[in-house]
Amino acid sequence: LFVFAIALHNLPEGMAIGVSFSQGDMSVGLPLTTAIALQDIPEGLAIALAMCAAGFRPSVAVLVAIASGLLEPAGALLGVGLSSGLAIAYPIGLGLAAGAMLFVVSHEVIPETHRNGHQTYATLGLMAGFALMMTLDTALG
């Protein structure tokens, strides 16, 4: 379920990237893409490690991690396609993509990471990740 939730949230991440580039504004698209790409590295590692811990071969775990990332380019194409035609669709598309990502994270990922007695580590990881995200947003924005 954890791997599926991470893979599923890659689609709206891709949509956010597509929407951010749909108006041709590189000052919006590049920082957002950079931030998402940076957080995709530990995300892919989390998928591979979770699958290895569940008993999958490392080669299978790496292939699944790569396959989960392929949803982002599909989402980017969908995002740019939906929002490039209408100016009002640009901010609405970014809001919908962000809302979808928040829903998947709060509904699937956070509860899954708080199971089996790992609440403290999961919460500290969430806080550290949020602090890093805000630092990168300030530095790159």
C-alpha positions as CSV (number, residue, x, y, z in Angstrom):
1,L,0.0,0.0,0.0
2,F,2.9,2.4,0.8
3,V,4.5,1.8,-2.6
4,F,1.2,2.2,-4.4
5,A,0.5,5.5,-2.5
6,I,3.8,6.9,-3.4
7,A,3.4,5.8,-7.1
8,L,-0.1,7.3,-7.1
9,H,1.0,10.7,-5.9
10,N,3.6,10.9,-8.7
11,L,0.7,11.5,-11.1
12,P,-0.4,14.8,-9.5
13,E,3.3,15.8,-9.0
14,G,3.7,15.4,-12.8
15,M,0.5,17.4,-13.3
16,A,2.0,20.2,-11.2
17,I,5.1,20.2,-13.3
18,G,3.0,20.3,-16.5
19,V,0.8,23.1,-15.3
20,S,3.8,25.1,-14.1
21,F,5.3,25.0,-17.6
22,S,2.0,25.5,-19.5
23,Q,2.2,29.3,-19.7
24,G,5.9,29.2,-20.7
25,D,7.0,30.9,-17.4
26,M,10.3,29.4,-16.6
27,S,10.5,31.2,-13.3
28,V,7.6,29.1,-12.1
29,G,8.4,25.8,-13.9
30,L,12.1,25.4,-13.2
31,P,12.1,25.9,-9.4
32,L,9.0,23.6,-9.0
33,T,10.5,20.9,-11.2
34,T,13.8,21.1,-9.4
35,A,12.1,20.8,-6.0
36,I,10.0,17.8,-7.1
37,A,13.0,16.2,-8.7
38,L,15.1,16.6,-5.5
39,Q,12.4,14.9,-3.4
40,D,11.9,12.1,-6.0
41,I,15.4,10.7,-5.2
42,P,14.6,9.7,-1.6
43,E,11.1,8.8,-2.6
44,G,12.4,6.2,-5.1
45,L,14.8,5.0,-2.5
46,A,12.0,4.6,0.0
47,I,10.1,2.5,-2.5
48,A,13.1,0.3,-3.3
49,L,14.0,-0.2,0.4
50,A,10.4,-1.0,1.4
51,M,10.2,-3.6,-1.3
52,C,13.5,-5.1,-0.3
53,A,12.3,-5.2,3.3
54,A,9.2,-7.0,2.1
55,G,11.4,-9.7,0.6
56,F,11.6,-8.6,-3.1
57,R,14.8,-9.0,-5.0
58,P,16.8,-5.7,-5.3
59,S,16.5,-5.7,-9.1
60,V,12.7,-6.0,-8.9
61,A,12.6,-3.3,-6.2
62,V,14.6,-0.9,-8.4
63,L,12.5,-1.6,-11.5
64,V,9.3,-0.9,-9.5
65,A,10.8,2.4,-8.1
66,I,11.6,3.4,-11.7
67,A,8.2,2.5,-13.0
68,S,6.5,4.5,-10.2
69,G,8.4,7.5,-11.4
70,L,7.1,7.1,-15.0
71,L,3.8,8.4,-13.8
72,E,5.3,11.9,-13.5
73,P,5.9,12.5,-17.2
74,A,2.4,11.2,-17.9
75,G,1.0,13.6,-15.4
76,A,3.1,16.4,-16.8
77,L,1.6,15.8,-20.3
78,L,-1.9,15.7,-18.8
79,G,-1.2,18.9,-16.8
80,V,0.2,20.9,-19.7
81,G,-2.6,19.7,-22.0
82,L,-5.4,20.7,-19.6
83,S,-4.1,24.1,-18.6
84,S,-2.4,25.4,-21.7
85,G,-5.6,26.4,-23.4
86,L,-7.2,28.5,-20.7
87,A,-5.5,31.2,-18.6
88,I,-7.8,30.5,-15.7
89,A,-6.9,26.8,-15.8
90,Y,-3.3,27.6,-14.8
91,P,-3.9,28.5,-11.2
92,I,-6.8,26.1,-10.8
93,G,-4.7,23.3,-12.2
94,L,-1.9,24.0,-9.8
95,G,-4.3,24.1,-6.9
96,L,-6.0,20.8,-8.0
97,A,-2.6,19.1,-8.4
98,A,-1.5,20.3,-5.0
99,G,-4.7,19.2,-3.4
100,A,-4.5,15.8,-4.9
101,M,-0.9,15.4,-3.6
102,L,-1.9,16.5,-0.1
103,F,-4.9,14.1,-0.1
104,V,-2.8,11.1,-1.1
105,V,0.0,11.9,1.4
106,S,-2.4,12.6,4.3
107,H,-4.8,9.7,3.5
108,E,-2.3,7.0,2.6
109,V,1.4,7.8,3.2
110,I,1.3,9.3,6.7
111,P,-1.0,6.6,8.2
112,E,1.1,3.9,6.7
113,T,4.3,5.3,8.1
114,H,2.8,5.5,11.6
115,R,2.1,1.8,11.8
116,N,4.2,-0.8,13.7
117,G,5.6,1.5,16.3
118,H,7.5,3.9,14.0
119,Q,5.5,7.0,14.9
120,T,8.4,9.0,16.3
121,Y,10.8,8.3,13.4
122,A,8.0,9.0,10.8
123,T,7.0,12.2,12.5
124,L,10.6,13.4,12.7
125,G,11.2,12.4,9.1
126,L,8.1,14.4,8.0
127,M,9.2,17.4,10.0
128,A,12.7,17.3,8.6
129,G,11.4,16.8,5.1
130,F,9.0,19.8,5.5
131,A,11.8,22.0,6.8
132,L,14.0,21.0,3.9
133,M,11.2,21.6,1.4
134,M,10.6,25.1,2.9
135,T,14.4,25.8,2.8
136,L,14.6,24.8,-0.8
137,D,11.5,26.8,-1.7
138,T,13.0,29.9,-0.2
139,A,16.4,29.3,-1.7
140,L,15.1,28.5,-5.2
141,G,12.1,30.8,-5.2
